[in-house]
Amino acid sequence: MRSSEVSEAGARPTLEAVAARAGVSRATVSRVVNGEAGVREVLAVKVRRAVDELGYVPNRAARSLVTRRYDAVAVVIAEPETRVFADPFFALQLRGISKELTAHDVQLVLLLTEGRADHARVGRYLSGGHVDGALVFSLHLDDPLPVIINGAGVPTVFGGRPGWAGGEDSVRYVDCDNRGGARSAVRHLAGLGRTRIAHITGALDQTSAADRLDGFRDVLPGADARLVAEGDFTPAGGERAMRSLLDRCPDVDAVFAANDLSAAGALRVLRASGRRVPDDVAVVGFDDMLPVAEQADPPLTTVRQDIEEMGRLMAAMLLRGQDRSPAPDHAASVVLPTELVRRESA
């Protein structure tokens, strides 16, 4: 490296050093490094070669002052860390988000909420000019985060259908067809000749659980109210709900659980009670999280939603809004289809 390319031994290469190596102006280097148009390809190639040879790394802090971009996106999960790291749903969604952001050289900043103090912390962080946008999911109906995030003024995409008044018309979101998937699960059980079909709900302060309950009722509008037991999307919640169902309705012959984790809990209780699955009680879950569904005993029939793709689409939608993608998409929402996957439990 020539002495003119660094100010002193061991110093970090500068834009001026790259410009000197490439034989172009500092402004040309800046445009290439920042991905701006207007530079002839032959010059851009020289700049990129000089960047590689010198090991130049852009100063993100300085660049953000000019471009007003921080190359970072906040992922806000409205759940405590004990839930996030125990449920593979979140790992799958984060993997989809991470893949899309990484492809665009954007950093992921994970923010979790344990309580009201965390809501205020998230608001301060988003308002502080640290990120270009936010991806938010697992919201509850009384969650103050939508108002807080709106006040922060950052572009946002939500995971899941908004549950607040006017939300579906005013925000961008990605979801799956929860209601249609639930209908397919219950129709499958009814098609097997089951007549006492129960439902273990998810947390009913979340739109996904409410939509799946509505799908159950679409197919069985006159179902005995005792055949609906509230769960919370966890294995323990599935166990509690299944025990309650067996106490209230010992003749239950089928169960649609709002997610695979709840179904796994229900299977354990059925096995402990001496019920054979699917001979005595057929069981269908929702999600098709392979580590859960395939390793259940017996392997779980379930409604598949593409969780990883939902995360990827959330990130892609946010980045498209920042003109980072050559394929513009102005859709305010995306609802992915679901599919029943048949295994041994039903």
DOVEX-882687 format. One record per residue (C-alpha): residue in three letters; x, z, y. Coordinates in steps of 0.05 Angstrom, whole numbers, plus 5000, padded with zeros to 4 digits. Layout:
% residues N
vovo aa = ALA; px = X; pz = Z; py = Y
...
***
This chain:
% residues 346
vovo aa = MET; px = 5000; pz = 5000; py = 5000
vovo aa = ARG; px = 5028; pz = 4981; py = 5068
vovo aa = SER; px = 5040; pz = 5038; py = 5118
vovo aa = SER; px = 4990; pz = 5006; py = 5166
vovo aa = GLU; px = 4933; pz = 5016; py = 5116
vovo aa = VAL; px = 4932; pz = 5092; py = 5121
vovo aa = SER; px = 4947; pz = 5138; py = 5179
vovo aa = GLU; px = 4991; pz = 5183; py = 5137
vovo aa = ALA; px = 5013; pz = 5192; py = 5065
vovo aa = GLY; px = 4956; pz = 5209; py = 5019
vovo aa = ALA; px = 4904; pz = 5198; py = 5073
vovo aa = ARG; px = 4836; pz = 5169; py = 5055
vovo aa = PRO; px = 4834; pz = 5093; py = 5067
vovo aa = THR; px = 4795; pz = 5075; py = 5129
vovo aa = LEU; px = 4751; pz = 5017; py = 5150
vovo aa = GLU; px = 4810; pz = 4993; py = 5192
vovo aa = ALA; px = 4855; pz = 4994; py = 5131
vovo aa = VAL; px = 4805; pz = 4952; py = 5092
vovo aa = ALA; px = 4798; pz = 4904; py = 5150
vovo aa = ALA; px = 4874; pz = 4896; py = 5154
vovo aa = ARG; px = 4880; pz = 4883; py = 5079
vovo aa = ALA; px = 4823; pz = 4832; py = 5080
vovo aa = GLY; px = 4844; pz = 4799; py = 5145
vovo aa = VAL; px = 4776; pz = 4808; py = 5178
vovo aa = SER; px = 4747; pz = 4850; py = 5234
vovo aa = ARG; px = 4725; pz = 4922; py = 5226
vovo aa = ALA; px = 4654; pz = 4901; py = 5242
vovo aa = THR; px = 4654; pz = 4852; py = 5184
vovo aa = VAL; px = 4678; pz = 4906; py = 5136
vovo aa = SER; px = 4623; pz = 4952; py = 5161
vovo aa = ARG; px = 4569; pz = 4900; py = 5150
vovo aa = VAL; px = 4593; pz = 4886; py = 5079
vovo aa = VAL; px = 4600; pz = 4960; py = 5060
vovo aa = ASN; px = 4530; pz = 4975; py = 5088
vovo aa = GLY; px = 4499; pz = 4916; py = 5051
vovo aa = GLU; px = 4479; pz = 4880; py = 5115
vovo aa = ALA; px = 4467; pz = 4805; py = 5119
vovo aa = GLY; px = 4505; pz = 4755; py = 5162
vovo aa = VAL; px = 4573; pz = 4755; py = 5129
vovo aa = ARG; px = 4598; pz = 4691; py = 5096
vovo aa = GLU; px = 4608; pz = 4699; py = 5022
vovo aa = VAL; px = 4682; pz = 4681; py = 5024
vovo aa = LEU; px = 4695; pz = 4737; py = 5073
vovo aa = ALA; px = 4650; pz = 4786; py = 5035
vovo aa = VAL; px = 4691; pz = 4772; py = 4972
vovo aa = LYS; px = 4756; pz = 4788; py = 5010
vovo aa = VAL; px = 4726; pz = 4853; py = 5036
vovo aa = ARG; px = 4702; pz = 4875; py = 4967
vovo aa = ARG; px = 4770; pz = 4860; py = 4937
vovo aa = ALA; px = 4804; pz = 4901; py = 4991
vovo aa = VAL; px = 4756; pz = 4958; py = 4980
vovo aa = ASP; px = 4773; pz = 4958; py = 4906
vovo aa = GLU; px = 4848; pz = 4952; py = 4917
vovo aa = LEU; px = 4851; pz = 5009; py = 4968
vovo aa = GLY; px = 4800; pz = 5053; py = 4933
vovo aa = TYR; px = 4759; pz = 5058; py = 4997
vovo aa = VAL; px = 4699; pz = 5105; py = 4993
vovo aa = PRO; px = 4648; pz = 5101; py = 5049
vovo aa = ASN; px = 4637; pz = 5163; py = 5091
vovo aa = ARG; px = 4564; pz = 5174; py = 5077
vovo aa = ALA; px = 4555; pz = 5225; py = 5132
vovo aa = ALA; px = 4583; pz = 5178; py = 5185
vovo aa = ARG; px = 4545; pz = 5119; py = 5157
vovo aa = SER; px = 4478; pz = 5156; py = 5158
vovo aa = LEU; px = 4486; pz = 5168; py = 5233
vovo aa = VAL; px = 4487; pz = 5092; py = 5242
vovo aa = THR; px = 4439; pz = 5069; py = 5188
vovo aa = ARG; px = 4393; pz = 5129; py = 5189
vovo aa = ARG; px = 4397; pz = 5127; py = 5113
vovo aa = TYR; px = 4424; pz = 5183; py = 5069
vovo aa = ASP; px = 4425; pz = 5147; py = 5002
vovo aa = ALA; px = 4390; pz = 5207; py = 4971
vovo aa = VAL; px = 4319; pz = 5221; py = 4946
vovo aa = ALA; px = 4287; pz = 5288; py = 4935
vovo aa = VAL; px = 4249; pz = 5298; py = 4870
vovo aa = VAL; px = 4200; pz = 5355; py = 4880
vovo aa = ILE; px = 4168; pz = 5385; py = 4817
vovo aa = ALA; px = 4113; pz = 5434; py = 4833
vovo aa = GLU; px = 4131; pz = 5479; py = 4774
vovo aa = PRO; px = 4178; pz = 5538; py = 4761
vovo aa = GLU; px = 4244; pz = 5521; py = 4726
vovo aa = THR; px = 4223; pz = 5557; py = 4663
vovo aa = ARG; px = 4167; pz = 5506; py = 4654
vovo aa = VAL; px = 4208; pz = 5445; py = 4676
vovo aa = PHE; px = 4266; pz = 5457; py = 4628
vovo aa = ALA; px = 4221; pz = 5475; py = 4569
vovo aa = ASP; px = 4175; pz = 5415; py = 4572
vovo aa = PRO; px = 4205; pz = 5347; py = 4550
vovo aa = PHE; px = 4153; pz = 5311; py = 4594
vovo aa = PHE; px = 4195; pz = 5329; py = 4656
vovo aa = ALA; px = 4260; pz = 5306; py = 4624
vovo aa = LEU; px = 4229; pz = 5238; py = 4607
vovo aa = GLN; px = 4202; pz = 5229; py = 4677
vovo aa = LEU; px = 4268; pz = 5250; py = 4709
vovo aa = ARG; px = 4305; pz = 5201; py = 4664
vovo aa = GLY; px = 4263; pz = 5144; py = 4689
vovo aa = ILE; px = 4272; pz = 5165; py = 4761
vovo aa = SER; px = 4347; pz = 5174; py = 4752
vovo aa = LYS; px = 4357; pz = 5106; py = 4721
vovo aa = GLU; px = 4323; pz = 5071; py = 4779
vovo aa = LEU; px = 4359; pz = 5110; py = 4833
vovo aa = THR; px = 4427; pz = 5102; py = 4799
vovo aa = ALA; px = 4417; pz = 5027; py = 4796
vovo aa = HIS; px = 4411; pz = 5028; py = 4872
vovo aa = ASP; px = 4468; pz = 5078; py = 4883
vovo aa = VAL; px = 4420; pz = 5131; py = 4908
vovo aa = GLN; px = 4429; pz = 5205; py = 4892
vovo aa = LEU; px = 4375; pz = 5249; py = 4862
vovo aa = VAL; px = 4364; pz = 5318; py = 4892
vovo aa = LEU; px = 4321; pz = 5363; py = 4848
vovo aa = LEU; px = 4275; pz = 5414; py = 4882
vovo aa = LEU; px = 4232; pz = 5462; py = 4842
vovo aa = THR; px = 4178; pz = 5509; py = 4868
vovo aa = GLU; px = 4169; pz = 5579; py = 4840
vovo aa = GLY; px = 4124; pz = 5605; py = 4895
vovo aa = ARG; px = 4103; pz = 5602; py = 4968
vovo aa = ALA; px = 4174; pz = 5618; py = 4993
vovo aa = ASP; px = 4198; pz = 5556; py = 4956
vovo aa = HIS; px = 4145; pz = 5513; py = 4990
vovo aa = ALA; px = 4173; pz = 5532; py = 5058
vovo aa = ARG; px = 4244; pz = 5518; py = 5034
vovo aa = VAL; px = 4224; pz = 5449; py = 5009
vovo aa = GLY; px = 4191; pz = 5434; py = 5076
vovo aa = ARG; px = 4253; pz = 5455; py = 5114
vovo aa = TYR; px = 4298; pz = 5413; py = 5070
vovo aa = LEU; px = 4256; pz = 5350; py = 5075
vovo aa = SER; px = 4249; pz = 5358; py = 5151
vovo aa = GLY; px = 4324; pz = 5368; py = 5158
vovo aa = GLY; px = 4345; pz = 5296; py = 5151
vovo aa = HIS; px = 4379; pz = 5302; py = 5083
vovo aa = VAL; px = 4341; pz = 5249; py = 5043
vovo aa = ASP; px = 4308; pz = 5181; py = 5052
vovo aa = GLY; px = 4244; pz = 5200; py = 5016
vovo aa = ALA; px = 4211; pz = 5245; py = 4964
vovo aa = LEU; px = 4181; pz = 5236; py = 4894
vovo aa = VAL; px = 4131; pz = 5291; py = 4879
vovo aa = PHE; px = 4095; pz = 5308; py = 4815
vovo aa = SER; px = 4058; pz = 5361; py = 4775
vovo aa = LEU; px = 4018; pz = 5381; py = 4835
vovo aa = HIS; px = 3961; pz = 5432; py = 4829
vovo aa = LEU; px = 3896; pz = 5425; py = 4868
vovo aa = ASP; px = 3910; pz = 5483; py = 4915
vovo aa = ASP; px = 3982; pz = 5464; py = 4926
vovo aa = PRO; px = 4004; pz = 5464; py = 4999
vovo aa = LEU; px = 4060; pz = 5414; py = 4985
vovo aa = PRO; px = 4022; pz = 5351; py = 5006
vovo aa = VAL; px = 4010; pz = 5380; py = 5075
vovo aa = ILE; px = 4081; pz = 5406; py = 5080
vovo aa = ILE; px = 4111; pz = 5339; py = 5059
vovo aa = ASN; px = 4066; pz = 5301; py = 5106
vovo aa = GLY; px = 4091; pz = 5345; py = 5162
vovo aa = ALA; px = 4163; pz = 5330; py = 5143
vovo aa = GLY; px = 4151; pz = 5257; py = 5157
vovo aa = VAL; px = 4190; pz = 5228; py = 5098
vovo aa = PRO; px = 4165; pz = 5169; py = 5055
vovo aa = THR; px = 4134; pz = 5197; py = 4992
vovo aa = VAL; px = 4108; pz = 5173; py = 4925
vovo aa = PHE; px = 4067; pz = 5220; py = 4881
vovo aa = GLY; px = 4066; pz = 5225; py = 4806
vovo aa = GLY; px = 3993; pz = 5232; py = 4784
vovo aa = ARG; px = 3927; pz = 5217; py = 4818
vovo aa = PRO; px = 3921; pz = 5258; py = 4882
vovo aa = GLY; px = 3870; pz = 5314; py = 4877
vovo aa = TRP; px = 3857; pz = 5327; py = 4950
vovo aa = ALA; px = 3802; pz = 5294; py = 4991
vovo aa = GLY; px = 3821; pz = 5224; py = 5013
vovo aa = GLY; px = 3887; pz = 5227; py = 4976
vovo aa = GLU; px = 3876; pz = 5166; py = 4932
vovo aa = ASP; px = 3865; pz = 5122; py = 4994
vovo aa = SER; px = 3922; pz = 5150; py = 5037
vovo aa = VAL; px = 3982; pz = 5159; py = 4991
vovo aa = ARG; px = 4023; pz = 5119; py = 4941
vovo aa = TYR; px = 4022; pz = 5145; py = 4870
vovo aa = VAL; px = 4036; pz = 5127; py = 4797
vovo aa = ASP; px = 3994; pz = 5152; py = 4740
vovo aa = CYS; px = 3969; pz = 5133; py = 4671
vovo aa = ASP; px = 3897; pz = 5120; py = 4649
vovo aa = ASN; px = 3883; pz = 5192; py = 4631
vovo aa = ARG; px = 3808; pz = 5185; py = 4626
vovo aa = GLY; px = 3811; pz = 5121; py = 4585
vovo aa = GLY; px = 3863; pz = 5150; py = 4539
vovo aa = ALA; px = 3820; pz = 5211; py = 4526
vovo aa = ARG; px = 3761; pz = 5167; py = 4510
vovo aa = SER; px = 3802; pz = 5128; py = 4458
vovo aa = ALA; px = 3824; pz = 5194; py = 4426
vovo aa = VAL; px = 3754; pz = 5221; py = 4419
vovo aa = ARG; px = 3725; pz = 5155; py = 4396
vovo aa = HIS; px = 3778; pz = 5153; py = 4342
vovo aa = LEU; px = 3758; pz = 5222; py = 4318
vovo aa = ALA; px = 3684; pz = 5204; py = 4319
vovo aa = GLY; px = 3700; pz = 5140; py = 4281
vovo aa = LEU; px = 3730; pz = 5183; py = 4226
vovo aa = GLY; px = 3662; pz = 5215; py = 4217
vovo aa = ARG; px = 3679; pz = 5280; py = 4252
vovo aa = THR; px = 3618; pz = 5314; py = 4282
vovo aa = ARG; px = 3646; pz = 5379; py = 4311
vovo aa = ILE; px = 3700; pz = 5353; py = 4357
vovo aa = ALA; px = 3733; pz = 5404; py = 4403
vovo aa = HIS; px = 3776; pz = 5395; py = 4464
vovo aa = ILE; px = 3835; pz = 5438; py = 4486
vovo aa = THR; px = 3844; pz = 5423; py = 4560
vovo aa = GLY; px = 3906; pz = 5424; py = 4602
vovo aa = ALA; px = 3911; pz = 5464; py = 4666
vovo aa = LEU; px = 3846; pz = 5445; py = 4700
vovo aa = ASP; px = 3875; pz = 5452; py = 4770
vovo aa = GLN; px = 3913; pz = 5387; py = 4755
vovo aa = THR; px = 3880; pz = 5319; py = 4759
vovo aa = SER; px = 3909; pz = 5295; py = 4692
vovo aa = ALA; px = 3875; pz = 5352; py = 4655
vovo aa = ALA; px = 3809; pz = 5342; py = 4693
vovo aa = ASP; px = 3810; pz = 5267; py = 4679
vovo aa = ARG; px = 3823; pz = 5279; py = 4604
vovo aa = LEU; px = 3765; pz = 5328; py = 4601
vovo aa = ASP; px = 3721; pz = 5277; py = 4635
vovo aa = GLY; px = 3742; pz = 5226; py = 4583
vovo aa = PHE; px = 3722; pz = 5274; py = 4528
vovo aa = ARG; px = 3654; pz = 5284; py = 4560
vovo aa = ASP; px = 3645; pz = 5209; py = 4570
vovo aa = VAL; px = 3643; pz = 5201; py = 4495
vovo aa = LEU; px = 3608; pz = 5267; py = 4478
vovo aa = PRO; px = 3564; pz = 5282; py = 4538
vovo aa = GLY; px = 3522; pz = 5331; py = 4498
vovo aa = ALA; px = 3579; pz = 5368; py = 4465
vovo aa = ASP; px = 3570; pz = 5443; py = 4453
vovo aa = ALA; px = 3604; pz = 5479; py = 4512
vovo aa = ARG; px = 3636; pz = 5526; py = 4462
vovo aa = LEU; px = 3677; pz = 5467; py = 4436
vovo aa = VAL; px = 3717; pz = 5463; py = 4501
vovo aa = ALA; px = 3774; pz = 5514; py = 4506
vovo aa = GLU; px = 3820; pz = 5517; py = 4567
vovo aa = GLY; px = 3894; pz = 5510; py = 4555
vovo aa = ASP; px = 3953; pz = 5500; py = 4602
vovo aa = PHE; px = 3995; pz = 5443; py = 4572
vovo aa = THR; px = 4040; pz = 5492; py = 4535
vovo aa = PRO; px = 4047; pz = 5508; py = 4460
vovo aa = ALA; px = 4026; pz = 5580; py = 4472
vovo aa = GLY; px = 3965; pz = 5556; py = 4510
vovo aa = GLY; px = 3947; pz = 5510; py = 4452
vovo aa = GLU; px = 3953; pz = 5568; py = 4404
vovo aa = ARG; px = 3908; pz = 5613; py = 4446
vovo aa = ALA; px = 3856; pz = 5558; py = 4455
vovo aa = MET; px = 3855; pz = 5541; py = 4380
vovo aa = ARG; px = 3846; pz = 5613; py = 4360
vovo aa = SER; px = 3788; pz = 5618; py = 4409
vovo aa = LEU; px = 3756; pz = 5555; py = 4382
vovo aa = LEU; px = 3761; pz = 5580; py = 4310
vovo aa = ASP; px = 3729; pz = 5646; py = 4330
vovo aa = ARG; px = 3672; pz = 5612; py = 4367
vovo aa = CYS; px = 3662; pz = 5550; py = 4324
vovo aa = PRO; px = 3692; pz = 5561; py = 4254
vovo aa = ASP; px = 3661; pz = 5495; py = 4232
vovo aa = VAL; px = 3703; pz = 5453; py = 4280
vovo aa = ASP; px = 3728; pz = 5392; py = 4243
vovo aa = ALA; px = 3769; pz = 5356; py = 4297
vovo aa = VAL; px = 3809; pz = 5373; py = 4359
vovo aa = PHE; px = 3832; pz = 5330; py = 4418
vovo aa = ALA; px = 3887; pz = 5368; py = 4454
vovo aa = ALA; px = 3905; pz = 5349; py = 4526
vovo aa = ASN; px = 3979; pz = 5340; py = 4509
vovo aa = ASP; px = 4026; pz = 5341; py = 4450
vovo aa = LEU; px = 4053; pz = 5410; py = 4464
vovo aa = SER; px = 3983; pz = 5440; py = 4462
vovo aa = ALA; px = 3969; pz = 5400; py = 4398
vovo aa = ALA; px = 4032; pz = 5428; py = 4366
vovo aa = GLY; px = 4008; pz = 5499; py = 4382
vovo aa = ALA; px = 3939; pz = 5483; py = 4353
vovo aa = LEU; px = 3971; pz = 5456; py = 4289
vovo aa = ARG; px = 4008; pz = 5522; py = 4278
vovo aa = VAL; px = 3944; pz = 5562; py = 4285
vovo aa = LEU; px = 3905; pz = 5516; py = 4239
vovo aa = ARG; px = 3959; pz = 5521; py = 4186
vovo aa = ALA; px = 3961; pz = 5597; py = 4192
vovo aa = SER; px = 3885; pz = 5599; py = 4184
vovo aa = GLY; px = 3888; pz = 5560; py = 4119
vovo aa = ARG; px = 3858; pz = 5496; py = 4149
vovo aa = ARG; px = 3887; pz = 5431; py = 4122
vovo aa = VAL; px = 3904; pz = 5377; py = 4173
vovo aa = PRO; px = 3873; pz = 5325; py = 4172
vovo aa = ASP; px = 3830; pz = 5341; py = 4111
vovo aa = ASP; px = 3793; pz = 5400; py = 4143
vovo aa = VAL; px = 3810; pz = 5389; py = 4217
vovo aa = ALA; px = 3836; pz = 5324; py = 4248
vovo aa = VAL; px = 3880; pz = 5332; py = 4309
vovo aa = VAL; px = 3898; pz = 5283; py = 4365
vovo aa = GLY; px = 3946; pz = 5297; py = 4423
vovo aa = PHE; px = 3965; pz = 5261; py = 4487
vovo aa = ASP; px = 4034; pz = 5237; py = 4512
vovo aa = ASP; px = 4070; pz = 5212; py = 4449
vovo aa = MET; px = 4133; pz = 5251; py = 4465
vovo aa = LEU; px = 4171; pz = 5232; py = 4402
vovo aa = PRO; px = 4210; pz = 5296; py = 4391
vovo aa = VAL; px = 4143; pz = 5333; py = 4391
vovo aa = ALA; px = 4095; pz = 5283; py = 4360
vovo aa = GLU; px = 4140; pz = 5258; py = 4303
vovo aa = GLN; px = 4167; pz = 5327; py = 4284
vovo aa = ALA; px = 4099; pz = 5361; py = 4284
vovo aa = ASP; px = 4071; pz = 5383; py = 4216
vovo aa = PRO; px = 4039; pz = 5336; py = 4200
vovo aa = PRO; px = 4064; pz = 5281; py = 4248
vovo aa = LEU; px = 4016; pz = 5277; py = 4307
vovo aa = THR; px = 3966; pz = 5222; py = 4322
vovo aa = THR; px = 3968; pz = 5218; py = 4398
vovo aa = VAL; px = 3953; pz = 5177; py = 4459
vovo aa = ARG; px = 4017; pz = 5145; py = 4485
vovo aa = GLN; px = 4033; pz = 5142; py = 4559
vovo aa = ASP; px = 4100; pz = 5114; py = 4581
vovo aa = ILE; px = 4127; pz = 5175; py = 4616
vovo aa = GLU; px = 4196; pz = 5147; py = 4630
vovo aa = GLU; px = 4167; pz = 5083; py = 4659
vovo aa = MET; px = 4122; pz = 5125; py = 4705
vovo aa = GLY; px = 4184; pz = 5158; py = 4734
vovo aa = ARG; px = 4220; pz = 5092; py = 4742
vovo aa = LEU; px = 4160; pz = 5061; py = 4777
vovo aa = MET; px = 4155; pz = 5120; py = 4825
vovo aa = ALA; px = 4228; pz = 5110; py = 4845
vovo aa = ALA; px = 4220; pz = 5034; py = 4849
vovo aa = MET; px = 4159; pz = 5041; py = 4893
vovo aa = LEU; px = 4195; pz = 5087; py = 4941
vovo aa = LEU; px = 4257; pz = 5043; py = 4944
vovo aa = ARG; px = 4215; pz = 4980; py = 4956
vovo aa = GLY; px = 4186; pz = 5014; py = 5016
vovo aa = GLN; px = 4257; pz = 5021; py = 5042
vovo aa = ASP; px = 4272; pz = 4947; py = 5031
vovo aa = ARG; px = 4322; pz = 4961; py = 4976
vovo aa = SER; px = 4289; pz = 4914; py = 4927
vovo aa = PRO; px = 4283; pz = 4838; py = 4931
vovo aa = ALA; px = 4213; pz = 4842; py = 4900
vovo aa = PRO; px = 4164; pz = 4871; py = 4952
vovo aa = ASP; px = 4105; pz = 4909; py = 4925
vovo aa = HIS; px = 4054; pz = 4936; py = 4973
vovo aa = ALA; px = 4008; pz = 4967; py = 4921
vovo aa = ALA; px = 3988; pz = 5037; py = 4941
vovo aa = SER; px = 3981; pz = 5060; py = 4869
vovo aa = VAL; px = 3998; pz = 5040; py = 4798
vovo aa = VAL; px = 3958; pz = 5063; py = 4737
vovo aa = LEU; px = 3992; pz = 5049; py = 4671
vovo aa = PRO; px = 3952; pz = 5035; py = 4607
vovo aa = THR; px = 3951; pz = 5083; py = 4548
vovo aa = GLU; px = 3951; pz = 5069; py = 4473
vovo aa = LEU; px = 3930; pz = 5109; py = 4412
vovo aa = VAL; px = 3987; pz = 5119; py = 4363
vovo aa = ARG; px = 3962; pz = 5136; py = 4293
vovo aa = ARG; px = 4001; pz = 5185; py = 4249
vovo aa = GLU; px = 3982; pz = 5234; py = 4195
vovo aa = SER; px = 3945; pz = 5288; py = 4235
vovo aa = ALA; px = 3882; pz = 5245; py = 4244
***
